[in-house]
Amino acid sequence: MSKIAFILLCHKDPEAIIKQAERLTAAGDYMSIHFDARANPEHFRKIKTALADNPGVTFAKKRIKCGWGEWSLVQATLYATEAAEKAFPRATHFYMLSGDCMAIKTAGYAHEFLDDRDCDYIESFDYFASDWIKTGMKEERLIYRHFFNERTQKKLFYTSFNLQRKLGMTRSVPNDLQVMIGSQWWCLRRATVEAVLQYCREHPEVLKFFKTTWIPDETFFQTLVRHLVPSEDIESRTLTFLMFSDYGMPVTFYNDHYDLMLSQDFLFARKISPGARELKRRLGDLWASEEQEFQISNEGRSLYRFLARRGRIGRRFAPRFWETESSLGRDRTLYIVTCKKWHVAKRFVEAIRKHSDLPAVEYLFYEENTALPDLGGIEGTLGKRTRHRRALTRMLLDYYQSDRMVICLDPKNLDLIKDFYADRSNTRLLELECNFSEDYLAGHAKRVGLAGEMTSDQTISRLLPTIRRDVLQESDEIRDALFADFFRMRESATEEENIQSVANFLHCQPDTATEIVRAPHLFAD
């Protein structure tokens, strides 16, 4: 009978990881865990302590910081797979999972399914001939070198890319490889895993190539498996049920999707809504259950495409979710940074992106040109963003595949801050309190139209006290609102005080808070 070694990449929610490991190993299977080095060290200690006596669990020999679209995700997978291959000699299959995956079949069904056919399950389509990539870069992912994270270092990513393109700094794909592409959620036989690991040891030049490709978790294993295994032994599909919209957004499952999910021809599914607690409970009990019959209809993806198409031609099957959805989700956290000096908040947010894995968006409700992904039109205008602010924020959390996010708000928009606090998600607020010189206030008067280039110095000097009182009043009103989880970082405070405030605000370690607080020229005008 088959025995599965699950390869779990995760970065949050230690309680859920512990439960997931205990459930999946209770039926005699195994698990190898890589917990992101960016995550809270206390969470990792909690996981290791809870699972220390479980002989079916091992951990990657090395933890690294992971980022979307980076080689780090492949390297973390290799570390966890190497640990599993060594620790579990009886494992017949290696199944890639994330913390967002849950079983939609029983263990008995999964074992019988894998026993029925001796093959590898991995999406593996010709990179150049297929239409797997719907929009955006294709050849450019491979022929240029990508050193920066596209989501957290967007400016550096595109500056480097455009410079290479301008100078014609292209490179060739390794001659003996046909690059393939597909989902990163695979299930491979032991012999295939051993062959891939051996190939990696013998061909460092191939790893060197993939290390600077973009989104290599969609090409690395897909290419090597096709290179090492005969085509007749590969089933080019994933055993994990997931769907994406035409805009590249993952489709989220809710409590009423239980029967639909069980009827799909897959073993696991992702991703489950953080608020779908009943669905999580029922799926959590499923893996270890017995005498469960499954009627496979497999209509999920075609049904979704049909309903989406009806909406596109005007026969709307339901309102767009952003017109009805009013919550970010109970288990999500929104970090609001408010500051009158926008450039200070932007530097602060850039430091958060640099020193943590938190996605962060700047003044999205005020600046039309704020860098946002394509979310189907909701992000198109400032009016639409503000009208559907909670839904927009929820879609951004889905896009970044995160339960936490930082945004910037102007302190004058107290009602907007109150609205986010009224949501059932967790909301935390940090005010960056700056000193205001007369030169800055004079410039502010001109920026908001209270003064012009020809306004006399005498007139401006009479305006300054009023403008200063107005700015300070906004800060007073925020404090008077008595928000929970409200923190202040002050230009006039000591470094130690500000480090403590940032650490409390972000739930981060003092070392991380120190790096953020010491961002160059943070409060400079």
Residue pairs with C-beta under 8 A, 6 or more apart in sequence:
1 111
1 115
2 92
2 93
2 111
2 114
2 115
3 28
3 29
3 30
3 88
3 90
3 91
3 92
3 93
3 111
4 24
4 29
4 30
4 91
4 92
4 93
4 94
4 95
4 110
4 111
4 114
4 187
5 29
5 30
5 31
5 32
5 84
5 85
5 88
5 91
5 93
5 94
5 95
6 24
6 29
6 30
6 31
6 32
6 94
6 95
6 97
7 32
7 34
7 77
7 80
7 81
7 84
7 94
7 95
7 96
7 97
8 17
8 20
8 21
8 31
8 32
8 33
8 34
8 80
8 97
8 98
8 99
9 34
9 36
9 66
9 73
9 76
9 77
9 80
9 96
9 97
9 98
9 99
10 17
10 33
10 34
10 35
10 36
10 98
10 99
11 35
11 36
11 38
11 39
11 66
11 99
11 357
12 39
12 43
12 99
12 403
13 99
13 403
14 43
14 44
14 46
14 47
14 50
16 99
17 33
17 35
17 47
17 99
18 46
18 47
18 50
18 51
19 284
20 99
20 102
21 31
21 33
21 51
21 54
21 56
21 57
22 51
22 54
23 103
23 284
23 287
23 288
24 31
24 103
24 107
24 287
25 31
25 54
25 56
25 57
26 287
26 288
27 107
27 108
27 287
27 288
28 56
28 107
29 56
29 107
30 56
30 57
30 58
30 84
30 87
30 88
30 91
31 56
31 57
31 58
31 84
32 57
32 58
32 59
32 60
32 80
32 81
32 83
32 84
32 87
32 88
33 47
33 51
33 57
33 58
33 59
33 60
33 80
34 59
34 60
34 63
34 76
34 77
34 79
34 80
35 43
35 44
35 47
35 59
35 63
36 63
36 64
36 65
36 66
36 76
36 357
37 63
37 64
37 65
37 66
38 65
38 66
38 356
38 357
39 357
40 507
40 508
40 509
41 509
44 63
48 59
51 57
56 88
58 83
58 84
58 87
58 88
59 80
59 83
60 76
60 79
60 80
60 82
60 83
61 79
61 82
61 83
62 79
63 76
63 79
64 72
64 75
64 76
64 79
65 72
65 357
66 72
66 73
66 76
66 357
67 73
67 149
67 151
67 152
67 357
68 149
68 150
68 151
68 400
68 401
69 146
69 149
69 150
69 151
69 214
69 215
70 149
70 216
71 210
71 211
71 212
71 213
71 216
73 184
73 216
73 217
74 210
74 216
74 217
74 220
74 221
77 96
77 184
77 217
77 221
78 197
78 200
81 94
81 193
81 197
82 197
84 91
84 94
85 91
85 94
85 190
85 193
85 194
85 197
91 190
92 114
92 189
92 190
93 114
93 187
93 188
93 189
93 190
94 187
94 188
94 189
94 190
94 193
95 186
95 187
95 239
95 267
95 268
96 184
96 185
96 186
96 187
97 185
97 240
97 268
98 185
98 270
100 270
100 271
100 272
100 401
101 185
101 240
101 268
101 269
101 270
101 271
102 268
102 269
102 270
102 272
102 280
102 283
102 284
103 110
103 267
103 268
103 283
103 286
103 287
104 241
104 261
104 262
104 264
104 266
104 267
104 268
104 269
104 283
104 286
105 113
105 262
105 266
105 267
105 286
105 287
105 294
106 286
106 287
106 288
106 289
106 290
106 292
107 287
107 288
108 290
109 267
109 292
109 294
110 267
113 267
114 187
117 235
118 189
118 233
119 189
119 233
119 234
119 235
120 186
120 187
120 188
120 189
120 192
120 225
120 229
120 233
120 234
120 235
121 186
121 187
121 188
121 235
121 237
121 238
121 239
122 182
122 183
122 186
122 187
122 188
122 221
122 222
122 225
122 234
122 235
122 236
122 238
123 132
123 181
123 182
123 183
123 186
123 222
123 236
123 237
123 238
124 180
124 181
124 182
124 222
124 223
124 225
124 226
124 234
124 236
125 132
125 180
125 181
125 182
125 222
125 236
126 178
126 180
126 181
127 138
127 142
127 178
127 179
127 180
127 181
127 219
127 223
128 138
128 139
128 179
130 181
132 181
132 182
133 181
134 246
134 248
135 248
137 214
140 161
140 165
140 214
141 213
141 214
141 215
141 219
142 173
142 179
142 213
142 219
143 170
143 171
143 172
143 173
144 161
144 164
144 165
144 169
144 170
144 171
145 160
145 164
145 169
145 171
145 212
146 157
146 160
146 161
146 212
146 213
146 214
147 156
147 160
147 212
148 156
148 157
148 160
149 157
150 157
150 158
150 214
151 359
151 400
152 353
152 354
152 359
153 353
153 354
154 371
163 169
164 170
171 209
173 179
173 209
174 205
174 206
174 209
176 227
177 206
177 223
177 227
178 223
178 226
178 227
179 219
179 223
180 219
180 222
180 223
180 225
180 226
181 218
181 219
181 222
182 218
182 222
182 236
182 238
183 218
183 238
183 240
183 242
184 217
184 218
184 221
185 238
185 239
185 240
185 242
185 268
185 270
186 221
186 222
186 225
186 238
187 238
187 239
187 267
188 196
188 221
188 225
192 225
192 228
192 229
195 228
195 229
196 221
196 224
196 225
196 228
199 206
199 224
199 227
199 228
200 206
200 207
200 224
206 224
210 216
210 219
210 220
213 219
225 234
226 234
238 266
239 266
239 267
239 268
240 266
240 267
240 268
240 269
240 270
241 261
241 264
241 266
241 268
241 269
241 270
241 300
242 250
242 251
242 269
242 270
242 271
243 250
243 251
243 300
243 301
243 304
244 250
244 251
245 251
245 308
245 376
246 308
247 374
247 375
247 376
248 373
248 374
249 375
249 376
249 395
249 398
249 399
250 270
250 271
250 398
250 401
251 304
252 271
252 272
252 273
252 398
253 261
253 269
253 271
253 272
253 273
253 276
253 279
254 273
254 275
254 276
254 279
255 276
255 277
255 278
255 279
257 279
258 279
258 282
258 283
260 300
261 269
261 283
261 300
262 286
262 294
263 294
263 295
263 296
263 297
263 298
263 299
263 300
264 296
264 297
264 298
264 300
265 296
265 298
269 283
271 401
272 279
272 280
272 283
273 279
273 329
274 329
274 330
274 331
274 332
274 403
275 327
275 329
275 330
275 331
286 292
307 317
310 316
310 317
311 317
311 318
311 320
321 391
322 378
322 388
322 391
322 392
322 395
323 388
323 391
325 390
325 391
325 394
326 390
326 391
326 423
327 390
327 394
327 423
327 424
327 425
328 334
328 390
328 393
328 394
328 397
328 423
328 424
328 425
329 394
329 397
329 403
329 424
329 425
330 424
330 425
331 403
331 425
332 394
332 397
332 403
332 404
332 425
332 426
333 403
333 404
333 405
333 425
333 426
333 427
333 428
334 393
334 404
334 405
334 407
334 420
334 423
334 425
334 426
334 427
334 428
335 358
335 404
335 405
335 406
335 407
335 428
335 430
335 505
335 506
336 406
336 407
336 408
336 409
336 417
336 420
336 427
336 428
336 429
336 430
337 345
337 348
337 349
337 406
337 407
337 408
337 409
337 430
337 432
338 345
338 408
338 409
338 410
338 411
338 417
338 429
338 430
338 431
338 432
338 478
339 345
339 348
339 408
339 411
339 431
339 432
339 434
340 410
340 411
340 434
340 436
340 471
340 474
340 475
341 432
341 434
341 440
341 523
341 525
342 362
342 363
342 408
342 410
344 432
344 434
344 522
344 523
345 362
345 363
345 408
345 432
346 362
346 363
346 408
347 519
347 521
347 522
348 432
348 489
348 516
348 519
348 522
349 360
349 361
349 362
349 406
349 408
350 360
350 519
351 515
351 516
351 519
351 522
352 358
352 360
352 406
352 506
352 516
353 359
353 360
354 515
354 519
355 512
355 515
355 516
356 506
356 508
356 512
356 516
358 402
358 404
358 405
358 406
358 506
359 396
359 397
359 400
359 402
359 404
359 405
359 406
360 405
360 406
360 407
361 370
361 371
361 372
361 396
361 405
361 406
361 407
361 408
362 370
362 407
362 408
363 370
363 408
363 409
363 410
364 370
364 372
364 379
364 385
364 392
364 407
364 408
365 382
365 385
365 386
365 389
365 409
365 413
365 416
366 382
366 410
368 381
368 382
372 379
372 396
373 379
373 396
373 399
375 392
375 395
375 396
375 399
377 384
378 384
378 385
378 388
378 391
378 392
378 395
379 385
379 392
385 392
386 416
389 416
389 419
389 420
390 419
390 420
390 423
393 405
393 407
393 420
396 405
397 403
397 404
397 405
409 416
409 417
411 431
411 474
411 475
411 478
412 474
414 474
414 477
414 478
414 481
417 429
417 478
417 481
417 483
418 481
420 427
421 427
421 429
421 483
421 484
426 485
427 483
427 485
428 485
428 486
428 487
428 505
429 478
429 483
429 485
429 486
429 487
430 486
430 487
430 488
430 489
430 501
430 502
430 505
431 475
431 478
431 486
431 487
431 488
431 489
432 489
433 475
433 488
433 489
433 490
433 491
433 492
434 491
434 523
435 491
435 492
435 523
436 468
436 471
437 525
438 464
439 525
440 525
441 464
441 467
441 468
441 471
442 451
442 460
442 464
444 467
444 471
445 451
445 455
445 460
445 463
445 464
445 467
446 452
446 453
446 455
450 463
450 467
451 459
451 460
451 463
478 486
479 486
485 505
487 501
487 502
487 504
487 505
488 501
489 498
489 501
489 502
489 505
489 517
490 497
490 498
491 523
493 501
495 517
495 518
498 517
499 510
499 513
499 514
499 517
500 510
500 513
502 508
502 513
502 516
502 517
503 509
503 510
503 512
503 513
506 512
506 513
506 516
